[in-house]
Amino acid sequence: IKANIGCALYTQSGGQAQLVRRGEPIPRTSKPILVATKNSDLDCVVRSTPRELRGQLVFLQNGALGPWLNANGLSGNTQMLAYFGASEDGSIQDTGASVVCGPYAQA
């Protein structure tokens, strides 16, 4: 599985984050849950997230998610429009100021 952004963020966390790959269950936590996946996999992520944890999902995407978030009752969740890329070696290339809004924007 090629997951450059998720793996890079995990690497940058120094092992403090927990990496969950596609198809794996979302673990119970009190922390924000960063979702860095393809838009086509978002429905699967939401289905695999316990209902009581869905408010903790933070969507890191490069596309317009408004209609999808509204349709899934997630319009109040934190969203990040990322202006950076990641290489297979885990390095991050910053290409501008990312924008974050929502309950976990300051986290």
C-alpha positions as CSV (number, residue, x, y, z in Angstrom):
1,I,0.0,0.0,0.0
2,K,1.4,3.4,-1.0
3,A,0.5,5.8,1.8
4,N,3.1,8.6,1.6
5,I,1.3,11.3,3.5
6,G,0.1,9.0,6.4
7,C,3.5,7.3,6.7
8,A,5.4,10.6,6.6
9,L,3.2,12.1,9.3
10,Y,3.7,8.9,11.4
11,T,7.4,9.2,10.9
12,Q,7.4,13.0,11.8
13,S,5.5,12.1,15.0
14,G,8.5,10.2,16.3
15,G,6.3,7.1,16.9
16,Q,3.8,9.1,19.0
17,A,1.0,8.5,16.6
18,Q,-0.6,5.2,15.7
19,L,-0.7,4.4,12.0
20,V,-3.8,2.6,10.8
21,R,-3.8,1.2,7.2
22,R,-6.7,0.8,4.9
23,G,-9.1,-1.9,6.0
24,E,-7.8,-2.0,9.6
25,P,-10.2,-1.1,12.5
26,I,-10.0,2.4,14.0
27,P,-8.7,2.1,17.6
28,R,-10.6,3.7,20.4
29,T,-8.8,6.9,21.5
30,S,-9.5,10.3,23.0
31,K,-7.2,12.0,20.5
32,P,-8.0,13.4,17.1
33,I,-8.0,10.8,14.3
34,L,-6.2,12.1,11.3
35,V,-7.6,10.7,8.0
36,A,-5.1,10.9,5.2
37,T,-6.5,8.7,2.4
38,K,-7.9,8.9,-1.1
39,N,-11.4,10.4,-1.4
40,S,-12.6,7.1,-2.8
41,D,-11.7,5.4,0.5
42,L,-13.5,7.9,2.8
43,D,-16.8,5.9,3.0
44,C,-14.8,2.8,4.2
45,V,-13.0,4.9,6.8
46,V,-16.2,6.2,8.2
47,R,-17.9,2.8,8.2
48,S,-14.9,1.3,10.1
49,T,-14.9,4.1,12.7
50,P,-17.1,3.5,15.8
51,R,-20.0,6.0,15.7
52,E,-18.9,7.6,19.0
53,L,-15.5,8.4,17.6
54,R,-16.6,9.9,14.2
55,G,-16.5,13.5,15.6
56,Q,-12.7,13.0,16.2
57,L,-12.0,12.4,12.5
58,V,-9.8,15.1,11.0
59,F,-9.9,15.1,7.2
60,L,-6.6,15.9,5.6
61,Q,-7.5,16.0,1.9
62,N,-6.6,18.0,-1.2
63,G,-10.1,18.3,-2.6
64,A,-13.5,19.8,-1.8
65,L,-15.2,17.6,0.8
66,G,-18.1,19.9,1.8
67,P,-20.9,17.9,0.0
68,W,-19.5,14.5,1.2
69,L,-19.1,15.7,4.8
70,N,-22.7,17.1,4.8
71,A,-24.1,13.9,3.3
72,N,-22.3,11.9,6.0
73,G,-23.2,14.1,9.0
74,L,-19.6,15.2,9.4
75,S,-19.8,18.9,8.4
76,G,-18.6,19.9,11.9
77,N,-15.4,17.9,11.7
78,T,-11.9,19.4,11.4
79,Q,-10.6,19.7,7.9
80,M,-7.2,20.4,6.6
81,L,-6.3,21.6,3.1
82,A,-2.7,20.5,2.9
83,Y,-0.1,22.4,0.9
84,F,2.6,19.8,1.2
85,G,3.6,16.5,-0.3
86,A,5.5,13.4,1.0
87,S,8.0,11.1,-0.5
88,E,8.2,7.4,-0.1
89,D,11.2,7.9,2.3
90,G,8.9,9.8,4.7
91,S,10.2,13.3,4.0
92,I,7.8,16.1,3.6
93,Q,8.0,18.9,1.0
94,D,6.3,22.0,2.2
95,T,4.8,23.9,-0.7
96,G,2.8,26.6,1.1
97,A,0.6,27.5,4.1
98,S,-1.8,24.7,4.9
99,V,-5.3,25.7,6.1
100,V,-7.1,24.0,9.0
101,C,-10.5,24.6,10.4
102,G,-12.7,22.9,13.0
103,P,-12.6,21.7,16.6
104,Y,-9.0,20.4,16.4
105,A,-7.6,23.2,14.3
106,Q,-5.2,24.3,17.1
107,A,-4.1,20.7,17.9
